[in-house]
Amino acid sequence: MSIKPFYMEFAEFLKSQTSQKPHYLLIGSPVTHSVSPLMHNTALEHHGLKAEYHAVSVKNSEISTLIAHFNRLEFLGANVTIPYKETLFDAMDTLGMEAAQIEAINTIVKRDGKIIGENTDEYGFRVPIEEFEDVLPGERAVIFGTGGATKAICYALREMGIEEIVMVSRRPGNYDAQPSDIVMCNYDNWAAYGEEATIIINATPLGMVPNTDASPVPPEDTGILEGKICYDIVYNPRETTFLKQAKEAGGEPVGGLDMLIYQGAKSFKLWTGQEFPLGKIKMKLDDVFPN
C-alpha cells in the first residue's frame, strides 16, 4: 500500500494547501518507507479528529525553517525519525522525562504554547518484550548498531534491569565516552559477548527492504542465537533474515512492527488524549505486511 498521498518534500509541503490545515508530521530523511501516516490517519479518522498526518522529507538546510514551522497554529505535533532525533533535541522549549534522560526525541507535542520533546521509542521497544521481564534483570544485552533508536533501547533495557549492554559497531573507537554499563566491540569479536547474552537486538537497517538478505549475524554464528531473545527493530519485511536465523537456531524472535505500533500509540495519546485503535491499525498493517 502506497503512502504517497501523505508523503512530500518539506519545501513542497510548505507550498501546498495541506500546510494551511491542521496537521501532524513525520520528520526525517528518508520517510517514503514509513507506515506511520497509515497508522495515524487511521487513528485520526477513527476518533473523528479534523487533522491529517503527513510524512515530510527534510534537508539539513531546512532545519531552521522547520523549527519556525512548529509555531504555526496549524502544526499540532510530530514524530521525528532518522537523522533528526538528536538534531531537534536542543530545539525544544522543554523535554519529557524520558527524552531528557535519553537525550533524543522521537515525538514533538504542542501544549500551552510550548514545544515539548518526548521519547516514546523506549515504551515502544519495551512493551513487546514485557513477557520476558522476569528473565532480564542482571543479564547482558547485545545491540548491533549505534543509531537513532539505540539510546532509547539502552534506557528501556536499564529500566528492565539489564546489567551490561554490549554495543556492536563497525567503528567502536568512536564511542569512548560511554556509561560504565556499556561495552563497545566490533563485528569481529561480538560472538564472544553474544554467547553469554540473554537478549540480542538488531538496531541497524540490515535486513530492511530492499536489502532483505542482510543480517548483522553472519551465517556461521547463527547457533549463538539458540535460547536467546532475538529482537529486530526492522519491520519491513515483518520476518527479517535475522529473525529467520533466530527461529532456525531455537531462539525467541521478536519483530519490530509492534515497537512501531506502540511508540505510535503513545505519541498519539500525548497529542490527542485518545487511545490508538490497536485492532483496526493491526488489521491494516497485516494487509501491508502479510505474515
C-alpha positions as CSV (number, residue, x, y, z in Angstrom):
1,M,0.0,0.0,0.0
2,S,1.5,3.4,-1.0
3,I,1.7,6.3,1.4
4,K,2.3,8.7,-1.5
5,P,-0.7,10.9,-0.8
6,F,0.8,11.6,2.6
7,Y,4.4,12.0,1.6
8,M,6.1,15.2,0.4
9,E,9.4,17.0,0.3
10,F,9.2,19.6,3.1
11,A,9.6,22.5,0.7
12,E,6.7,21.1,-1.4
13,F,4.6,20.7,1.7
14,L,5.0,24.3,2.8
15,K,3.7,25.5,-0.6
16,S,0.7,23.1,-0.5
17,Q,-2.8,23.8,0.8
18,T,-2.2,20.9,3.2
19,S,0.1,23.1,5.3
20,Q,-2.7,25.5,5.8
21,K,-4.9,22.8,7.5
22,P,-4.4,21.2,11.0
23,H,-1.7,18.6,10.6
24,Y,0.8,16.3,12.3
25,L,4.1,15.4,10.7
26,L,6.7,12.7,10.4
27,I,10.0,14.5,10.1
28,G,13.1,12.7,8.7
29,S,15.0,11.6,5.6
30,P,14.1,9.3,4.0
31,V,10.5,8.8,5.0
32,T,9.0,7.1,2.0
33,H,9.2,3.7,3.6
34,S,7.2,4.7,6.7
35,V,3.8,3.4,7.5
36,S,3.3,6.0,10.3
37,P,0.9,8.0,8.0
38,L,-1.3,4.9,7.6
39,M,-1.4,4.3,11.3
40,H,-2.0,7.9,12.5
41,N,-4.5,8.8,9.7
42,T,-6.5,5.7,10.6
43,A,-6.5,6.7,14.3
44,L,-7.4,10.4,13.5
45,E,-10.3,9.2,11.3
46,H,-11.4,6.6,13.9
47,H,-11.8,9.4,16.5
48,G,-13.3,11.9,14.1
49,L,-10.4,14.4,14.6
50,K,-10.1,17.0,11.9
51,A,-6.4,16.7,11.1
52,E,-4.1,14.8,8.8
53,Y,-0.7,13.2,9.3
54,H,2.0,13.7,6.6
55,A,5.5,12.4,6.2
56,V,7.9,15.1,5.1
57,S,11.5,14.6,3.9
58,V,13.6,17.4,5.4
59,K,17.0,18.6,4.3
60,N,19.6,19.7,6.8
61,S,19.5,23.2,5.2
62,E,15.7,23.4,6.1
63,I,16.0,22.7,9.8
64,S,15.6,26.4,10.8
65,T,12.6,26.7,8.6
66,L,11.2,23.6,10.1
67,I,11.6,24.8,13.7
68,A,9.9,28.1,12.8
69,H,7.0,26.0,11.4
70,F,6.4,24.5,14.8
71,N,4.9,27.8,15.9
72,R,2.3,27.8,13.1
73,L,-1.2,27.4,14.5
74,E,-1.9,24.5,12.0
75,F,1.0,22.5,13.3
76,L,-0.3,20.1,16.0
77,G,2.7,17.8,16.7
78,A,5.2,15.5,15.0
79,N,7.1,12.3,15.1
80,V,10.9,12.5,14.4
81,T,12.9,9.8,12.8
82,I,16.4,9.3,11.4
83,P,18.5,11.5,11.2
84,Y,17.0,14.2,13.4
85,K,16.2,12.6,16.7
86,E,19.2,14.3,18.3
87,T,19.4,17.3,16.0
88,L,16.0,18.6,17.2
89,F,16.6,17.7,20.8
90,D,18.1,21.1,21.6
91,A,15.4,23.0,19.7
92,M,12.6,22.1,22.2
93,D,11.2,24.5,24.8
94,T,11.1,21.7,27.3
95,L,11.5,17.9,27.5
96,G,9.6,15.0,28.9
97,M,11.4,12.9,31.5
98,E,12.4,10.0,29.1
99,A,13.5,12.4,26.4
100,A,15.7,14.3,28.9
101,Q,17.4,11.2,30.1
102,I,17.7,9.5,26.6
103,E,19.0,12.8,25.0
104,A,17.0,12.2,21.9
105,I,13.4,12.8,20.8
106,N,11.0,11.0,18.5
107,T,7.8,13.0,19.3
108,I,7.0,16.7,19.4
109,V,4.0,17.8,21.4
110,K,2.5,21.3,21.5
111,R,1.0,22.3,24.8
112,D,0.1,25.7,26.2
113,G,2.2,27.4,23.5
114,K,5.3,25.3,24.3
115,I,7.1,22.9,22.0
116,I,7.8,19.7,24.1
117,G,10.2,17.0,23.1
118,E,9.2,13.4,24.1
119,N,10.6,10.0,23.5
120,T,8.1,7.1,23.0
121,D,10.7,4.8,21.4
122,E,11.6,3.3,24.8
123,Y,8.0,2.5,25.5
124,G,7.5,1.0,22.0
125,F,10.6,-1.1,22.5
126,R,9.6,-2.3,26.0
127,V,6.0,-3.4,25.5
128,P,6.7,-6.3,23.1
129,I,9.2,-7.9,25.5
130,E,7.3,-7.4,28.8
131,E,6.6,-11.2,28.8
132,F,10.4,-11.7,29.3
133,E,10.8,-9.1,32.1
134,D,11.4,-11.7,34.7
135,V,14.5,-13.1,32.9
136,L,16.2,-9.8,32.0
137,P,17.3,-8.4,35.4
138,G,21.1,-8.8,36.0
139,E,21.7,-10.1,32.5
140,R,23.7,-9.0,29.4
141,A,22.2,-7.5,26.2
142,V,24.0,-7.2,22.9
143,I,22.9,-4.5,20.5
144,F,24.0,-4.3,16.9
145,G,24.2,-0.6,15.9
146,T,24.6,2.8,17.5
147,G,22.0,4.7,15.5
148,G,19.0,6.9,16.3
149,A,16.9,4.4,18.4
150,T,19.8,2.9,20.3
151,K,19.8,5.5,23.2
152,A,16.1,4.7,23.8
153,I,16.7,1.0,23.7
154,C,19.5,1.3,26.2
155,Y,17.2,3.3,28.5
156,A,14.5,0.7,28.2
157,L,16.9,-2.2,28.9
158,R,18.2,-0.5,32.0
159,E,14.6,0.1,33.2
160,M,14.0,-3.6,32.8
161,G,17.1,-4.5,34.9
162,I,19.7,-5.3,32.3
163,E,23.1,-5.1,34.0
164,E,25.5,-5.0,31.0
165,I,25.0,-3.6,27.4
166,V,27.4,-4.6,24.6
167,M,27.1,-2.3,21.6
168,V,28.5,-3.7,18.3
169,S,29.8,-1.1,16.0
170,R,31.9,-1.0,12.8
171,R,33.8,1.9,14.5
172,P,33.8,1.2,18.2
173,G,36.7,3.6,18.8
174,N,34.4,6.5,18.0
175,Y,32.5,5.9,21.2
176,D,35.0,6.2,24.1
177,A,32.8,8.2,26.4
178,Q,30.1,5.7,27.4
179,P,28.3,4.9,30.7
180,S,30.0,2.3,32.8
181,D,27.5,-0.4,32.0
182,I,28.2,-0.2,28.2
183,V,31.0,-2.2,26.5
184,M,31.9,-1.4,22.9
185,C,33.0,-4.1,20.5
186,N,33.4,-4.6,16.7
187,Y,31.7,-7.2,14.5
188,D,34.8,-9.4,14.5
189,N,34.5,-10.2,18.3
190,W,30.8,-9.8,19.0
191,A,30.3,-13.6,19.3
192,A,32.4,-13.8,22.5
193,Y,29.9,-11.4,24.1
194,G,26.8,-12.9,22.4
195,E,27.4,-16.4,23.8
196,E,26.6,-15.1,27.3
197,A,23.8,-12.7,26.4
198,T,20.1,-13.1,27.2
199,I,18.8,-10.7,24.5
200,I,20.4,-9.8,21.2
201,I,19.0,-6.8,19.3
202,N,19.4,-5.6,15.7
203,A,19.2,-1.8,15.7
204,T,20.7,-1.5,12.3
205,P,19.0,-1.2,8.9
206,L,20.4,-4.6,8.0
207,G,17.6,-6.8,6.6
208,M,15.4,-3.9,5.7
209,V,13.8,-3.6,2.3
210,P,15.3,-3.7,-0.3
211,N,18.4,-5.5,1.2
212,T,16.3,-8.3,2.8
213,D,19.1,-10.9,2.6
214,A,21.3,-9.0,5.0
215,S,21.7,-9.7,8.8
216,P,24.1,-8.4,11.4
217,V,24.8,-12.1,12.4
218,P,27.0,-14.0,10.0
219,P,25.5,-17.4,9.0
220,E,28.4,-19.2,10.8
221,D,27.3,-17.5,14.1
222,T,23.6,-18.4,13.8
223,G,24.0,-21.1,16.6
224,I,24.7,-18.3,19.1
225,L,21.1,-17.3,18.9
226,E,19.8,-20.5,20.5
227,G,17.8,-19.8,23.6
228,K,18.3,-16.0,23.2
229,I,15.6,-13.3,22.9
230,C,16.3,-12.0,19.3
231,Y,14.7,-8.6,18.8
232,D,14.8,-6.9,15.4
233,I,13.6,-3.3,15.2
234,V,13.3,-3.6,11.4
235,Y,9.6,-4.1,10.5
236,N,9.8,-4.2,6.7
237,P,9.8,-7.2,6.0
238,R,8.0,-8.5,9.0
239,E,10.2,-11.5,9.2
240,T,13.8,-10.4,8.6
241,T,16.8,-12.7,7.9
242,F,17.9,-12.1,11.5
243,L,14.5,-13.4,12.8
244,K,14.7,-16.4,10.5
245,Q,18.1,-17.2,11.9
246,A,16.7,-16.9,15.4
247,K,13.8,-19.3,14.6
248,E,16.2,-21.7,12.9
249,A,18.6,-21.7,15.9
250,G,15.8,-22.1,18.5
251,G,15.8,-18.5,19.7
252,E,12.8,-16.3,20.6
253,P,12.2,-14.0,17.6
254,V,10.6,-10.6,18.3
255,G,9.8,-8.4,15.3
256,G,9.8,-4.6,15.0
257,L,6.3,-4.0,13.9
258,D,4.9,-4.0,17.5
259,M,7.6,-1.5,18.5
260,L,6.4,0.8,15.7
261,I,2.8,0.4,16.8
262,Y,3.3,1.0,20.5
263,Q,5.6,4.0,20.1
264,G,2.9,5.4,17.7
265,A,0.2,4.7,20.3
266,K,2.0,6.7,23.0
267,S,2.7,9.6,20.6
268,F,-1.0,9.7,19.6
269,K,-2.1,9.7,23.3
270,L,0.3,12.6,24.1
271,W,-1.1,14.6,21.1
272,T,-4.8,13.9,21.4
273,G,-5.5,12.3,24.8
274,Q,-7.1,9.4,22.8
275,E,-6.3,5.7,22.6
276,F,-4.9,4.2,19.4
277,P,-7.5,1.8,17.8
278,L,-5.0,-1.0,18.0
279,G,-7.2,-3.7,16.4
280,K,-8.0,-1.6,13.4
281,I,-4.4,-0.5,12.9
282,K,-3.1,-4.0,13.2
283,M,-5.6,-5.2,10.6
284,K,-4.4,-2.5,8.2
285,L,-0.7,-3.4,8.8
286,D,-1.5,-7.0,8.2
287,D,-2.5,-6.0,4.7
288,V,0.7,-4.2,4.2
289,F,3.0,-6.8,5.8
290,P,1.4,-10.2,5.5
291,N,2.8,-12.9,7.7
